[in-house]
Amino acid sequence: MNKEIKAKWIEALKSGKYKQTKGTLKNEQGYCCLGVLCAIYKEETGKGEFEDLRGNKNNKAFKVGDIIEEGVPPRPVVKWAGMKEANPNINQGGIYRPLAVINDQGSTFLELAEIIEVHF
């Protein structure tokens, strides 16, 4: 992963600027950890938008050009961040779980920041 983007992502997760949510990149309650990465992409590049998915304000997708994803960052965000996959599997004591699942199962942004620091 790109070291500068990794540092910005970790800083954003620790900052308290973003409220956390589950099950979607973004909704009225906040962002998942991957949604925060999309927000940073938008801030840094001026590209991309969160859009209501099928008119549902509680489930926003992220769109870059013609590419839209609802549960993971779109390919342009993944490429920009220097990640190998949109929702990487993290080894936690021999059990591999996708980062979004770790977010959705209750890990805090502070815990997720530590996971990103170690695994990316």
C-alpha positions as YAML, in Angstrom:
chain: A
units: angstrom
residues:
- id: 1
  name: MET
  ca: [0.00, 0.00, 0.00]
- id: 2
  name: ASN
  ca: [1.11, 3.55, -0.69]
- id: 3
  name: LYS
  ca: [2.74, 4.72, 2.57]
- id: 4
  name: GLU
  ca: [1.40, 8.30, 2.39]
- id: 5
  name: ILE
  ca: [-2.16, 7.15, 1.80]
- id: 6
  name: LYS
  ca: [-1.85, 4.53, 4.53]
- id: 7
  name: ALA
  ca: [-0.73, 7.24, 6.97]
- id: 8
  name: LYS
  ca: [-3.64, 9.51, 5.98]
- id: 9
  name: TRP
  ca: [-6.10, 6.62, 6.34]
- id: 10
  name: ILE
  ca: [-4.80, 5.72, 9.80]
- id: 11
  name: GLU
  ca: [-4.83, 9.37, 10.85]
- id: 12
  name: ALA
  ca: [-8.42, 9.77, 9.61]
- id: 13
  name: LEU
  ca: [-9.59, 6.68, 11.50]
- id: 14
  name: LYS
  ca: [-7.99, 7.95, 14.71]
- id: 15
  name: SER
  ca: [-9.09, 11.57, 14.27]
- id: 16
  name: GLY
  ca: [-12.68, 11.33, 15.47]
- id: 17
  name: LYS
  ca: [-13.73, 13.23, 12.33]
- id: 18
  name: TYR
  ca: [-15.58, 10.19, 10.99]
- id: 19
  name: LYS
  ca: [-18.38, 8.39, 12.83]
- id: 20
  name: GLN
  ca: [-18.44, 4.63, 12.30]
- id: 21
  name: THR
  ca: [-21.21, 2.58, 10.73]
- id: 22
  name: LYS
  ca: [-21.67, -1.01, 9.60]
- id: 23
  name: GLY
  ca: [-22.88, -2.80, 6.48]
- id: 24
  name: THR
  ca: [-22.27, -0.03, 3.95]
- id: 25
  name: LEU
  ca: [-19.51, 2.34, 2.83]
- id: 26
  name: LYS
  ca: [-21.49, 5.32, 4.14]
- id: 27
  name: ASN
  ca: [-24.89, 6.15, 5.53]
- id: 28
  name: GLU
  ca: [-26.51, 8.78, 7.75]
- id: 29
  name: GLN
  ca: [-24.78, 7.29, 10.81]
- id: 30
  name: GLY
  ca: [-21.25, 7.41, 9.37]
- id: 31
  name: TYR
  ca: [-18.68, 5.44, 7.39]
- id: 32
  name: CYS
  ca: [-17.15, 1.98, 7.45]
- id: 33
  name: CYS
  ca: [-13.34, 1.93, 7.42]
- id: 34
  name: LEU
  ca: [-13.34, 1.41, 3.62]
- id: 35
  name: GLY
  ca: [-15.77, 4.31, 3.23]
- id: 36
  name: VAL
  ca: [-13.25, 6.51, 5.05]
- id: 37
  name: LEU
  ca: [-10.67, 5.51, 2.42]
- id: 38
  name: CYS
  ca: [-13.14, 6.56, -0.31]
- id: 39
  name: ALA
  ca: [-13.68, 9.90, 1.46]
- id: 40
  name: ILE
  ca: [-9.92, 10.48, 1.54]
- id: 41
  name: TYR
  ca: [-9.70, 9.63, -2.17]
- id: 42
  name: LYS
  ca: [-12.42, 12.21, -2.91]
- id: 43
  name: GLU
  ca: [-10.67, 14.81, -0.74]
- id: 44
  name: GLU
  ca: [-7.23, 14.19, -2.26]
- id: 45
  name: THR
  ca: [-8.18, 13.77, -5.94]
- id: 46
  name: GLY
  ca: [-11.40, 15.74, -6.28]
- id: 47
  name: LYS
  ca: [-12.93, 12.65, -7.91]
- id: 48
  name: GLY
  ca: [-15.73, 10.38, -6.82]
- id: 49
  name: GLU
  ca: [-19.06, 10.78, -5.09]
- id: 50
  name: PHE
  ca: [-21.09, 8.93, -2.53]
- id: 51
  name: GLU
  ca: [-24.51, 8.20, -4.02]
- id: 52
  name: ASP
  ca: [-27.72, 6.87, -2.53]
- id: 53
  name: LEU
  ca: [-28.10, 3.30, -3.63]
- id: 54
  name: ARG
  ca: [-31.52, 2.78, -5.17]
- id: 55
  name: GLY
  ca: [-32.76, 5.91, -3.39]
- id: 56
  name: ASN
  ca: [-31.80, 4.58, 0.04]
- id: 57
  name: LYS
  ca: [-30.01, 7.21, 2.12]
- id: 58
  name: ASN
  ca: [-28.93, 4.50, 4.55]
- id: 59
  name: ASN
  ca: [-26.85, 2.69, 1.94]
- id: 60
  name: LYS
  ca: [-24.48, 4.79, -0.13]
- id: 61
  name: ALA
  ca: [-22.25, 3.50, -2.89]
- id: 62
  name: PHE
  ca: [-19.10, 5.24, -4.12]
- id: 63
  name: LYS
  ca: [-18.88, 6.18, -7.77]
- id: 64
  name: VAL
  ca: [-15.78, 7.13, -9.75]
- id: 65
  name: GLY
  ca: [-16.61, 7.88, -13.38]
- id: 66
  name: ASP
  ca: [-18.75, 4.99, -14.62]
- id: 67
  name: ILE
  ca: [-17.58, 2.61, -11.88]
- id: 68
  name: ILE
  ca: [-19.78, 2.25, -8.82]
- id: 69
  name: GLU
  ca: [-19.35, -0.08, -5.83]
- id: 70
  name: GLU
  ca: [-21.60, -0.42, -2.84]
- id: 71
  name: GLY
  ca: [-19.62, -2.48, -0.33]
- id: 72
  name: VAL
  ca: [-15.99, -1.92, -1.26]
- id: 73
  name: PRO
  ca: [-13.95, 0.89, -2.79]
- id: 74
  name: PRO
  ca: [-14.13, 1.03, -6.61]
- id: 75
  name: ARG
  ca: [-11.08, -0.10, -8.57]
- id: 76
  name: PRO
  ca: [-9.76, 3.47, -9.14]
- id: 77
  name: VAL
  ca: [-9.62, 3.99, -5.34]
- id: 78
  name: VAL
  ca: [-7.92, 0.63, -4.81]
- id: 79
  name: LYS
  ca: [-5.32, 1.42, -7.49]
- id: 80
  name: TRP
  ca: [-4.72, 4.95, -6.14]
- id: 81
  name: ALA
  ca: [-4.19, 3.57, -2.64]
- id: 82
  name: GLY
  ca: [-1.76, 0.92, -3.91]
- id: 83
  name: MET
  ca: [-3.84, -1.92, -2.49]
- id: 84
  name: LYS
  ca: [-3.92, -5.39, -4.04]
- id: 85
  name: GLU
  ca: [-7.63, -5.88, -3.41]
- id: 86
  name: ALA
  ca: [-10.65, -3.82, -2.42]
- id: 87
  name: ASN
  ca: [-11.49, -5.76, 0.73]
- id: 88
  name: PRO
  ca: [-8.30, -7.52, 1.85]
- id: 89
  name: ASN
  ca: [-8.38, -10.58, 4.08]
- id: 90
  name: ILE
  ca: [-6.61, -10.00, 7.38]
- id: 91
  name: ASN
  ca: [-4.99, -12.84, 9.31]
- id: 92
  name: GLN
  ca: [-6.04, -12.61, 12.94]
- id: 93
  name: GLY
  ca: [-4.64, -15.57, 14.82]
- id: 94
  name: GLY
  ca: [-4.88, -17.90, 11.84]
- id: 95
  name: ILE
  ca: [-8.40, -16.79, 10.92]
- id: 96
  name: TYR
  ca: [-8.69, -14.73, 7.74]
- id: 97
  name: ARG
  ca: [-11.47, -12.17, 7.61]
- id: 98
  name: PRO
  ca: [-12.16, -9.36, 5.15]
- id: 99
  name: LEU
  ca: [-11.47, -5.87, 6.50]
- id: 100
  name: ALA
  ca: [-15.13, -4.85, 6.02]
- id: 101
  name: VAL
  ca: [-16.26, -7.84, 8.09]
- id: 102
  name: ILE
  ca: [-13.87, -6.85, 10.88]
- id: 103
  name: ASN
  ca: [-15.43, -3.37, 10.77]
- id: 104
  name: ASP
  ca: [-18.98, -4.78, 10.74]
- id: 105
  name: GLN
  ca: [-18.34, -7.20, 13.59]
- id: 106
  name: GLY
  ca: [-17.59, -4.38, 15.98]
- id: 107
  name: SER
  ca: [-13.92, -3.43, 15.81]
- id: 108
  name: THR
  ca: [-13.55, 0.28, 16.48]
- id: 109
  name: PHE
  ca: [-11.82, 2.70, 14.14]
- id: 110
  name: LEU
  ca: [-8.90, 2.80, 16.60]
- id: 111
  name: GLU
  ca: [-8.60, -0.99, 16.42]
- id: 112
  name: LEU
  ca: [-8.94, -0.90, 12.63]
- id: 113
  name: ALA
  ca: [-6.19, 1.75, 12.44]
- id: 114
  name: GLU
  ca: [-3.87, -0.64, 14.31]
- id: 115
  name: ILE
  ca: [-4.81, -3.51, 11.99]
- id: 116
  name: ILE
  ca: [-4.08, -1.35, 8.92]
- id: 117
  name: GLU
  ca: [-0.76, -0.25, 10.45]
- id: 118
  name: VAL
  ca: [0.34, -3.87, 10.96]
- id: 119
  name: HIS
  ca: [-1.08, -5.57, 7.87]
- id: 120
  name: PHE
  ca: [-0.66, -3.00, 5.08]
...
